[in-house]
């Protein structure tokens, strides 16, 4: 796949005609950067003044909850957005992002330029609204469930809300006693939930981490809980 094809496959640009995309490239500055494996692309706490997209290779996102010592990792593969859902609502990046492969290709677009692109091209605006709605639907659907002791809903919600729609290789690293406190669960109840999800092929886990094997399957599992 060429870089041009990759750009048109980025979720926020899907549906654009070639003519419209050429107009955008001619009018606005698209900065293309290359990173070596392990290099920092975004550092949590940095000023969020642009949109970033992975156009070749993949990146690894790291979300750290310092208070409860829980780390949540995910891999985002090209072509894809990188935490675009945070770009307009935050002045700082809430997560750190690292290059997962050699010569990882990143496209950078200034935030103000991207706002202008959305105003001029309705399909980009619609794509962004779809991206936001995927995040917005999760807490809305679970509002009543989270007020209960439903540990399954709490765990699934947390993972889904803080990961990308198309991400993979999702990993949670924490001491289990910190997870029990974070989710307000007794040890036995929490372990039973993990065993249930493992049996369904959603996760695997050890004493050191929890590996989400299939995010889409986790989403289906979560929706079934909400429908109960």
C-alpha positions in Angstrom: 0.0 0.0 0.0 1.4 3.4 -1.0 1.5 6.3 1.5 -1.2 8.0 -0.6 -3.5 4.9 -0.2 -2.7 4.8 3.5 -3.8 8.4 4.0 -7.1 7.7 2.4 -7.6 4.7 4.6 -7.2 6.7 7.8 -10.7 6.6 9.5 -11.0 10.4 9.6 -10.3 10.7 5.9 -12.4 7.7 4.7 -15.0 8.7 2.0 -13.0 11.6 0.7 -12.7 11.8 -3.1 -9.3 11.9 -4.6 -10.0 15.4 -5.8 -11.0 16.6 -2.4 -8.0 15.0 -0.8 -5.6 16.7 -3.3 -7.2 20.0 -2.5 -6.5 19.4 1.2 -2.9 18.5 0.6 -2.3 21.5 -1.6 -3.9 23.9 0.9 -2.7 22.7 4.3 0.6 21.6 5.7 1.0 17.8 6.2 4.2 17.0 8.1 5.5 13.5 7.6 7.9 12.1 10.3 9.7 8.8 10.7 10.5 7.3 14.1 12.8 4.4 15.1 11.4 1.6 17.3 11.0 2.8 20.9 11.1 6.5 20.1 8.7 8.8 21.9 5.9 10.1 19.6 3.7 11.6 22.3 4.6 12.2 25.9 1.7 12.3 28.4 1.3 15.9 29.7 2.6 17.5 26.6 0.6 20.3 24.9 -1.9 18.8 22.5 -1.8 21.2 19.5 -2.1 18.8 16.6 -3.6 15.6 15.2 -1.3 12.7 14.7 -1.9 9.6 12.5 0.1 6.4 12.0 0.6 5.8 8.3 3.1 3.0 8.4 4.1 0.5 11.1 2.4 0.6 14.4 2.6 2.5 17.7 2.2 1.5 21.4 0.0 3.7 23.7 0.6 3.8 27.4 -2.0 5.0 29.9 -0.9 5.2 33.5 -3.1 5.7 36.5 -0.5 6.9 39.0 -2.9 6.9 42.0 -3.7 3.2 41.8 -0.6 2.0 39.9 -2.3 0.5 36.9 -0.9 0.6 33.4 -2.9 0.1 30.3 -1.2 -0.6 26.9 -2.5 -1.0 23.4 -1.1 -1.3 19.9 -2.5 1.0 17.1 -1.5 -0.2 13.6 -1.4 1.9 10.4 -3.4 3.4 8.8 -5.1 4.9 11.9 -5.7 7.8 14.1 -3.7 8.3 17.3 -6.0 9.4 20.2 -7.8 11.8 17.9 -10.8 11.7 20.2 -8.8 13.7 22.8 -7.3 16.3 20.4 -10.1 18.9 20.6 -11.2 18.4 24.1 -7.9 18.5 25.9 -5.0 20.9 26.0 -2.5 18.1 27.0 -2.1 14.6 25.8 -3.4 12.1 28.5 -1.2 9.2 27.2 2.3 8.5 26.0 2.8 6.9 22.6 5.9 5.1 21.3 7.0 3.7 17.9 6.5 0.0 17.8 8.4 -0.7 14.6 11.5 0.6 12.8 10.7 3.6 10.4 7.2 4.1 11.9 5.5 6.7 9.7 3.5 9.5 11.4 1.5 12.3 9.8 1.1 15.5 11.8 -1.6 18.1 11.1 -2.0 21.3 13.1 -5.1 21.4 15.2 -6.4 24.6 13.7 -5.8 23.3 10.2 -7.7 20.2 10.9 -10.6 22.2 12.2 -10.6 24.1 8.9 -10.5 20.8 7.0 -13.6 19.6 8.9 -15.5 22.8 8.2 -14.7 22.6 4.5 -15.2 18.8 4.0 -18.4 17.4 5.5 -17.3 13.8 5.3 -14.3 14.5 7.6 -16.6 16.2 10.1 -19.0 13.2 10.0 -16.1 10.8 10.5 -14.9 12.7 13.6 -18.4 12.8 15.0 -18.6 9.0 14.6 -15.3 8.6 16.4 -16.6 10.7 19.3 -19.9 8.9 19.4 -18.2 5.6 19.9 -16.6 7.0 23.0 -19.8 8.8 24.1 -22.1 5.7 23.8 -20.0 3.6 26.2 -20.5 5.6 29.5 -24.1 6.5 28.5 -25.1 2.9 28.0 -23.5 1.8 31.2 -24.6 4.7 33.5 -27.0 2.6 35.5 -24.8 -0.5 35.5 -21.7 1.2 36.9 -23.8 2.3 39.9 -24.2 -1.3 40.8 -21.7 -4.0 41.9 -21.4 -5.4 38.4 -17.7 -5.9 38.2 -18.0 -7.3 34.7 -19.5 -4.0 33.4 -16.9 -1.9 35.3 -14.0 -3.8 33.9 -15.2 -3.9 30.4 -16.2 -0.2 30.4 -12.8 0.9 31.6 -10.9 -1.1 29.0 -13.2 0.0 26.1 -13.2 3.6 27.1 -9.5 4.0 27.3 -8.5 2.1 24.2 -8.8 2.8 20.5 -11.6 1.4 18.5 -9.2 -0.5 16.2 -6.5 -1.3 18.7 -5.0 -4.7 19.4 -2.6 -6.4 21.9 -4.3 -4.6 24.9 -2.4 -5.3 28.1 -3.1 -4.3 31.7 -0.2 -4.4 34.2 -0.9 -4.0 37.9 -0.8 -5.8 41.2 -4.1 -7.6 41.6 -4.7 -6.1 45.0 -4.6 -2.7 43.3 -7.1 -3.9 40.8 -9.4 -5.1 43.5 -9.4 -1.7 45.1 -9.8 0.2 41.8 -12.8 -1.8 40.8 -14.3 -2.0 44.3 -14.3 -5.8 44.1 -13.6 -8.7 46.5 -10.8 -10.9 45.4 -13.0 -13.9 44.8 -15.6 -12.0 42.8 -12.9 -10.3 40.6 -11.1 -13.5 39.9 -14.4 -15.2 38.9 -15.0 -12.5 36.3 -11.5 -13.0 34.9 -12.0 -16.7 34.7 -15.4 -16.2 33.0 -13.9 -13.9 30.3 -10.9 -16.2 29.9 -13.3 -19.1 29.2 -15.0 -17.0 26.6 -11.7 -16.3 24.8 -11.9 -12.6 25.6 -8.8 -12.4 27.9 -5.9 -14.3 29.2 -4.2 -13.4 32.5 -1.4 -14.2 34.9 -0.4 -12.9 38.3 1.3 -10.0 36.7 -1.0 -8.9 33.8 -4.2 -9.2 31.9 -4.1 -9.5 28.2 -7.3 -8.6 26.2 -7.2 -11.1 23.3 -10.1 -9.6 21.3 -11.5 -6.0 21.8 -14.5 -6.6 19.6 -15.4 -9.7 21.6 -15.1 -7.6 24.7 -17.4 -5.0 23.3 -20.0 -7.8 22.4 -19.7 -9.1 26.0 -20.2 -5.7 27.4 -23.3 -5.0 25.3 -24.8 -8.3 26.5 -24.2 -7.1 30.1 -26.0 -3.8 29.4 -28.9 -5.6 27.8 -29.5 -7.9 30.9 
